[in-house]
Amino acid sequence: MPRYYPKKDQRVPRYRRHARIRVRVSGTPGRPRLCVFRSSNEIYAQVIDDLKGHTLAAASSIEETLRSTNGSQANKTARAALVGALLAQRAREKGIEKVVFDRGGYQYHGRVKALAEAARKAGLSF
């Protein structure tokens, strides 16, 4: 994480919130970290083992599998829920049942909340 932030950069508060969260939240092999990144149009999620520095499972709203199903016509919150369900399915295929949720400095609201609830519904526990 860079130490100098331009004065007018709107991402600075989110970077600082995320840094505070990451002090407490860390992924282990037994309980990896579910990390969320939200851009203005898309949403991305990964299950990460921080000790090894490996991504164990990932899903995003730009994937063809989600675009081919009604995901391209759904609103952003509905697409986030599809991403959460797909990520949970991929994680469970690899034997991951429990994760630690890292909201990435975003509010637990809207798309981030929809992704988390869909992942819980699909079988991940956090």
C-alpha positions as CSV (number, residue, x, y, z in Angstrom):
1,M,0.0,0.0,0.0
2,P,1.5,3.3,-1.0
3,R,2.3,5.8,1.8
4,Y,1.7,9.0,-0.1
5,Y,-1.8,9.7,-1.3
6,P,-2.7,12.6,-3.6
7,K,-4.9,15.1,-1.8
8,K,-7.9,14.8,-4.1
9,D,-7.9,11.0,-4.4
10,Q,-11.2,9.7,-3.2
11,R,-9.9,6.2,-2.6
12,V,-7.8,7.2,0.3
13,P,-10.4,6.8,3.0
14,R,-11.2,3.3,1.7
15,Y,-7.5,2.4,1.6
16,R,-7.2,3.5,5.3
17,R,-10.3,1.6,6.3
18,H,-9.1,-1.5,4.5
19,A,-5.7,-1.2,6.2
20,R,-7.4,-1.1,9.6
21,I,-9.5,-4.2,8.8
22,R,-6.5,-6.1,7.5
23,V,-4.7,-5.7,10.9
24,R,-7.4,-8.0,12.4
25,V,-8.4,-10.1,9.4
26,S,-6.0,-12.7,8.0
27,G,-6.6,-15.8,6.0
28,T,-5.1,-19.1,7.2
29,P,-5.2,-22.5,5.4
30,G,-8.0,-23.7,7.8
31,R,-10.0,-20.5,7.4
32,P,-9.0,-18.4,4.3
33,R,-10.0,-14.8,3.7
34,L,-12.9,-13.9,1.4
35,C,-11.8,-10.6,-0.1
36,V,-14.2,-8.3,-2.1
37,F,-13.3,-5.6,-4.6
38,R,-16.0,-3.4,-6.0
39,S,-15.5,-1.1,-8.9
40,S,-18.2,1.2,-10.3
41,N,-19.6,-1.4,-12.6
42,E,-18.2,-4.8,-11.6
43,I,-17.5,-6.8,-8.5
44,Y,-14.7,-9.3,-7.8
45,A,-14.2,-11.8,-5.0
46,Q,-11.4,-14.1,-4.0
47,V,-10.7,-16.7,-1.3
48,I,-7.1,-16.2,-0.3
49,D,-4.7,-18.1,2.0
50,D,-2.6,-15.2,3.3
51,L,0.2,-17.4,4.8
52,K,1.1,-18.9,1.4
53,G,-0.1,-15.9,-0.6
54,H,-2.3,-18.0,-2.9
55,T,-5.7,-17.4,-4.3
56,L,-7.7,-20.6,-3.7
57,A,-11.0,-19.6,-5.5
58,A,-12.1,-16.6,-7.4
59,A,-15.2,-15.2,-9.2
60,S,-16.2,-11.9,-10.8
61,S,-19.1,-10.3,-12.6
62,I,-17.1,-10.1,-15.8
63,E,-16.9,-13.9,-16.3
64,E,-18.6,-15.4,-19.4
65,T,-20.4,-18.0,-17.2
66,L,-22.2,-15.2,-15.5
67,R,-22.7,-13.1,-18.6
68,S,-24.3,-16.0,-20.5
69,T,-26.9,-16.6,-17.7
70,N,-29.2,-13.7,-17.1
71,G,-26.4,-11.9,-15.3
72,S,-25.8,-9.5,-18.0
73,Q,-29.3,-8.2,-17.9
74,A,-29.5,-8.1,-14.1
75,N,-28.8,-5.0,-12.0
76,K,-25.4,-4.7,-10.2
77,T,-26.8,-6.0,-6.8
78,A,-28.2,-9.1,-8.5
79,R,-24.9,-9.8,-10.3
80,A,-23.1,-9.5,-7.0
81,A,-25.3,-12.2,-5.5
82,L,-24.6,-14.4,-8.5
83,V,-20.8,-13.8,-7.9
84,G,-21.2,-14.8,-4.2
85,A,-23.0,-18.0,-5.1
86,L,-20.5,-18.9,-7.7
87,L,-17.6,-18.2,-5.4
88,A,-19.1,-20.3,-2.7
89,Q,-19.7,-23.2,-5.1
90,R,-16.0,-23.1,-6.3
91,A,-14.7,-22.8,-2.7
92,R,-16.8,-25.8,-1.6
93,E,-15.5,-27.9,-4.5
94,K,-12.0,-27.3,-3.1
95,G,-13.1,-28.3,0.4
96,I,-13.4,-24.8,1.9
97,E,-16.3,-24.5,4.3
98,K,-15.3,-21.6,6.6
99,V,-13.9,-18.3,5.6
100,V,-13.1,-14.9,7.2
101,F,-15.0,-12.0,5.4
102,D,-12.9,-9.0,4.3
103,R,-15.2,-6.3,3.0
104,G,-12.3,-4.4,1.6
105,G,-13.0,-1.1,3.3
106,Y,-16.5,-0.8,1.8
107,Q,-19.7,-0.5,3.8
108,Y,-21.5,-3.8,4.5
109,H,-24.4,-2.6,2.4
110,G,-25.7,-3.1,-1.1
111,R,-23.6,-5.1,-3.4
112,V,-21.1,-6.2,-0.8
113,K,-23.9,-7.4,1.5
114,A,-25.6,-9.2,-1.4
115,L,-22.4,-11.0,-2.3
116,A,-21.9,-12.1,1.4
117,E,-25.4,-13.3,1.9
118,A,-25.4,-15.3,-1.3
119,A,-22.1,-16.9,-0.3
120,R,-23.6,-17.8,3.1
121,K,-26.7,-19.2,1.4
122,A,-24.6,-21.3,-0.9
123,G,-22.8,-23.0,2.0
124,L,-19.9,-20.8,3.2
125,S,-19.9,-19.9,6.9
126,F,-18.5,-16.7,8.2
